Amino acid sequence: MSEHSPRILIVDDIPENLFIVENVLQHKQCETVSVTRGAEALIEAEKGGFDLILLDILMPEMDGFEVCDRLKRNPATEHIPVIFLTALNDDDNILRGFEAGGVDYVTKPFRPAELTARVMTHVTLRRRELELSSLSASKDKFISIIAEELRQPFGALRGVLRMLHDEYPDLDDGDRREYIELSYHNADNLYKLINGLMTWSGLQRGVLPFRPTAIDLQAAVDDALHEFADKIQRKRLEIAVELAEGAEVHADREMLDTILRNLIANAIMYNVEGGRIRILAEDAGAAWRVAVIDTGIGIDEEDQKGLFRIDEERRGRGTHGETGTGMGLILCKELVEKQGGEIALESRGGETRAAFTLPRFPVRS
């Protein structure tokens, strides 16, 4: 099992049965939580984090059928697979268990091989279901980004070009320049969005080239900042670069450039007039931690939770009305992780800090 050990809730009113099941599953690196009453099971299940519930049928006060029925009627627990533990192996009780929402059953006395096989099968099925759901959400988000994000700049570009076409003889040079600049801005946004979508798609399909080499952080940051010189000047932003001399990372240059451009673009977009941006590199042992810190409008705590997920809708405007592509931080996460690093963002006290790690060069074993 990847990511984390399976977490199983065991419900049985006989302590000896709990002891047996716990020992069997713990030998398979499962994390177990045991309770002896149906009411306790409902409380524990609602706390979340369980991959599966093993549920005895014959219990005092509330039998397993009723517990399962309540679990399936609660949106917080309805998704957790339930396997019944029972000495009742007649067809009527087996059918009733399935009707209550169970996915399988194991009869007593337990046979360890059968118990673990059924548990691991349904844990695997549940995780595959969650993965497919996530992939479906990603696909839907991907399509919605294409439909929505392309429509807006294409519409704006079309509108400006139409005005230029229809009104060109009546416009003075200042108006013409303004329309041309608007067209360029919209075309540039389209180009960046399409590039971002293609990069993200390549990462998902595993076909994006990855060519790590030694990269001087100072040179990479200088190149990224040069691209935004006009925007920095327009907002009168103060830039402070604090990098250790000779700091080098082992990374793909194109990927690093994309990461830096996106993080710096966000720091500029959401910064206030006359604000400050700091770019620094911190010693993180076998890696450098690069941070882009701004004194802008910040991000609500609730909005921070879904910033790196493509299935989360996150829209906002910069302090000068700027709009982003919706792909920046998502791409950063994918590109950082592709290179063996981690990325995080926190915003508090009037300061937003986006930081990522990349391996040092030379790579430490």
Secondary structure by P-SEA (a helix, b strand, c coil): cccccbbbbbbcccaaaaaaaaaaaaaabbbbbbbccaaaaaaaaacccccccccccccccccaaaaaaaaaaccccccbbbbbbcccccaaaaaaaaaacccccccccccaaaaaaaaaaaaaaaaaaaaaaaaaaaaaaaaaaaaaaaaaaaaaaaaaaaaaaaccccccaaaaaaaaaaaaaaaaaaaaaaaaaaaaaaaaacccbbbbccccaaaaaaaaaaaaaaaaaaabbbbbbbbcccccccccaaaaaaaaaaaaaaaaaacccbbbbbbbccccccbbbbbbbbcccccccccccccccccbbbbbbccccccccccaaaaaaaaaaaacccccccccccbbbbbbbbbcccccc
